Every structure is written in C-alpha cells, then in structure tokens.
C-alpha cells in the first residue's frame, strides 16, 4: 500500500495523476488522503479518503493554522491504521505537517511552489525532509534558488491527459474575451484590469474558478457598476479545454508582491 497525501482540495493537485497513473501501471495498491476543504460533493473511488472539515480560505491565520493541524492529526491517525509501505507527499506543507511520519516510513517529496521558506524553523524542517526522501521532485529548476542544495528530480505540471483547447478560428467578433483560468486571487493587481476595461464594449473579462478573492472581485464589480465581467465559479479540470476555447487573451498576470511568494511561480 502506498499513501498519497495532499493537504487541500484535489482540484489544486492536478499532478496527482502523474503518480496514480504509474502506480496503476505497476498494479500497485494505493490510497489518496486529502482534505475536502471546500466541502464539495465528491464521487471518488473507495481508495480516496478525505478529511471532511470545510475551512474557508479567507479564515484568519490562527483559525487556519488550527484547521491545518487538525488535518495533520487526521492523516496521521489514518496512516497508523493503513500502515503504508511508502508515502508520497504532494506539497511542501503536507510533508511539514506530517514531519514525524517521515522518520518512520520511506517517502517521496513533491515540491510545487514557494511556501514558507522565509521562516527559519520551517526551512530547517523542510531541509531534513528533503535529505531523508527517496527522492524530491520540483516543477522548475528555478526552485533551487530558495531550496537547499540537493539532487532534485524535475517533474513539470504538464498533464498529458488534458486536451488542448480547440482551435479558436476567429469569426467576425465584436467582443474580445480576456480569460482568467484558475484560483481567483490577486485582487489588488487585477483591480487595475477591472478599472481599465470597465464597461468597454470591445472587451469582456472572464474569470473561471473559485478562490480566496472571488467575493471581493464580485463586490467590487457591483459597487462600481462594472458589467462586462463574467464569473463562472469552480470548474472540473476536465472542462478546461472548453472554458478556454473562446478565449482571445489569457489573463495570467499576478502583479508585483513583496517577498518571494510569486518570484518562482510557473503557470500550469
């Protein structure tokens, strides 16, 4: 039995497939442990187990920290019962939350983003996890700028099962769609786009996805009577090609932010 663990909703972990595909090719028994943080109605195989505790992404830091600790306890309890022969940690925070588990079971460590490496204690724990892992993979060589020296395996976010959008053959079109696809956030920067294109009949701003700032976006548009904006909400990754089919411009702008949070970001 191999346990794959992710401390969040699976919609934020599309690279899970890279592992489950290979385990299935090997006819290896595995389970997926994750946190149904958004409280979604899910229809998943029996080997998928979730921590059922909804937790808003805009919670205060203390409440959010306690919820993550609760997830860690739940995952440890499950592991103590299933007794996996190996573990795959699917994010930095997942591995750090389950640091004590890494001392007793062989594991792989997957790093997808800059997280809390600016905190010295967090960085020291992460370094120990990296050194003890069977291997640690990163999605970009650029991550080596904030990680300790190590022989990392490169594993990009590319998902072979995702179909590319159908060819967008422009017909006579009066409105150009500027499309955001993913977690809706970075409001302070995106607000500049909302103001710039406000009610310009030539353009429509489309935001596919949910996220921490979604309600802030909606409220701002309502207060400022911005009518050429469309919010479609959360989506299934399998529908991504359909959502992007009519996009004229991909809005992939995060904007400036202090620190290293976005310096190493790579778009899926």
N, C-alpha and C positions, 0 to 999 in steps of 0.2 A: 504493500500500500504506500502510495506517495501522496502527501498532502500539499496542495497548492493553496496559499493563503494570501488574501488581499483585504486590507482594512478599509473597504469602501464598496460602493456600488459597482457591479461588473461592467456597467456601461462606460466606466472610466478605466477599464482594464482590457481593451481590445486585444492586447498582446498575449492574453491568457491562451488564446488559440494556438500560438506558436508552440506552447508546451503540451497542451492536451492532444494536438494532432500527433505529435511524436510519441506520446505515451500510448495512444491508441494503436499506432503502427506497431509498437512493441508488445501489444496486448497486455500492457501493464495496468494493474488496478490502481485507481487514483480517486481522490476526493477533492472537492473545491470548497474551501471555507471562506466566506466573505461576509460583509456587513450590508444588510439591506437598509442602508442609511436613509434613503428617501421613502421607505415604507411602500415600495411598489408591489403590485400584484404580480407574482412571478410563476412561470410554468417551466420548471427546470428538471433535469434528470435527478434520480434519487441520490446520486453521489454528490450533489450540490447541497451544501448546508449553509444556512445564513443566520447571522445574529440579528434577531428581529427587534431592533430598538431604533425607531425613527429619531433622527437628530438633524435639526436644521443647520445648514451650512453657515448661516449668519449668527449662530449662537455666540455668546460671549466666550472669551478664551478659557475661563475656568470651567464653565459647563461643558465646553467642547472637550477639554482635556479629560474630564471625568468620564465622558462617553467613550473616548478612545481607550481609556484604562479598562472600562467595562468590556469593551470588545476584546482586549488583550486577555482578560481573565476567561472570557467565554472560549476563546480559541485554545488557550492552554488546557482548559478542562476537557475540551473535545479531543485534543491531541493525546491527553493522558488516557483516554478510553480507546481511541482508534489505534494508538501505538504505531505510527507510520515508520517505515524503514528509511524514509527520506522526506525532506520538506523543500518546497520551492517558495521563497518569499518574493512576492510580486511588487514590492515597493520598499523604499528605504524605511519609511515609518513603520511598516508592518514588521520588518525584521527587528527594529529597535524596540518596539513594544514587546516582542517575544524574545528578547535577548537571552533570557535564562534558558530558553528551549535550545538555543544554538549550541549550548555547551554539552548537550546530551544526544543530539541527533545530526547525522550528516545532512547538508543542505546546499542549495543553490541560492544565490542572491542576485536579484534583478533590480537595477537602479535606473529609473526613468526620468528623474527630474532633480534639480537642485531642491533641497528641502530645508533642513535646519542646521546645515553645516557651519553656520556662523556661531552656533552655541558650542562652546568647547567640550562640555560633557557629552553632548550628542555626537560630536565629531569623533571623540575618543571611542565611544561605544561602536559607532559605525566602522571605524578602522579595525577594531577587533573582529567584528563580524566578517569583514572583507577578508582578513588574513586567514580565518578559520574555514571559509567557504570552500566547497569542492571547486567551484569557480564563481566569479562575479561578472555579470554582463552589464554593459552600459549601452545606451542607444546612440551615443555620439562620442567621438574621441575628445570633443571639447570638454566633456565632463571631467577629464583628467586634470583640468585646471583647478578644480576645487576638491578633488578626491586624493587620498594618499597614493603614493607610487605603488603600482601593482600591475600584474599582467592580466589586463581585463579582456573579456570576450565582447566583441561588438555584435549587438543584436538590435537592428533598427526596428522602428514601429510599423514598418510596412506590413500590411495584411494581404496575403496573396488571394484570400477568398473575397475581398471586396472588389466588386465590379466597378470599373471606371465609369464616370458619367457618360451617358450617350452624347454623341456629337451634337453640339449646340449650333445648328445651322440657322444663322440669323435671317429671319424674315423681316419684313418691314416692321420695325418695333419702335414705339414711341417712348416706352419707359425702360430704363436700364436697371436691372436688379443688382444691387451690391449686397452680397450674401455673406453673413457670418455663420459658421458651422461648428458647433461645439459648445463647451460650457460658456454660458453668457456671463461675462465679468468684465473687469477693467472699465467700469463705468466712467471714471473721471477722464479717461482718454477718449473713449467712444462718444462722450457727450459732445466733443468737438465736431464729430461727424454728424450727429443729430442736429446740431445748430447750423452747420454748413449746408446741409441738404434739406433743411426744414421746408416742407411743402413745395419743393421744387418739382414740378410736374414731370420733369425728364427722368427723375430717379426715384427708386424705392429701396429703402433699407430693410433687408430681411434678416431676422435673427432666428436660426434654427437651433434649438437646445434650451436647456434649463440651467440654472446656476445661482450662485450667491447674489448676483446683482440684478437678476431678472425683474424683480418687483420695482427696484429703483429705476430701471430703464422705463418700465411701463408708467410709473408715477410721473416721471419727468416729461414723458411724451404727452400725458393727459394734461398736466399743468400748463404746458407750453403749446398745447393745441397742435402737436406735430402729427399729421395724419398720414404721411407717406412712409409709415413704418409698419412692418408685419412681424409679429412674434408667433412662432408656431409651436413652441414648447418642446418638451423632451421627445426624443426620437429613438428608434431602433437603428443600430449601426447598419443593419441590412438594407435600410431605406436611404442610406446616404447618397447613393448614385442618383436616386430620384430627386432628392432635395437639391442636388447641385446641378441638375440637368438644365435648368433655365437661368443659372447664374451667369451674369455678364462680367462681374468683377468679384473676386474673393476678398472679403474684408478680413484680413489676418493681422490687424495692427493692434499690438498690445500697448504701445506707448512707453514713455520713459517711467522708470520706477527706481527708487533708491535700492542700494544693495545689489545682490547677485541673483535675486529671485528669477529674473527673466533673461539675464545675460546669456544663459546657456539653453534657452527654450528652443525646441525644434517642433515645428508643426507636423502633425500626422499627415 
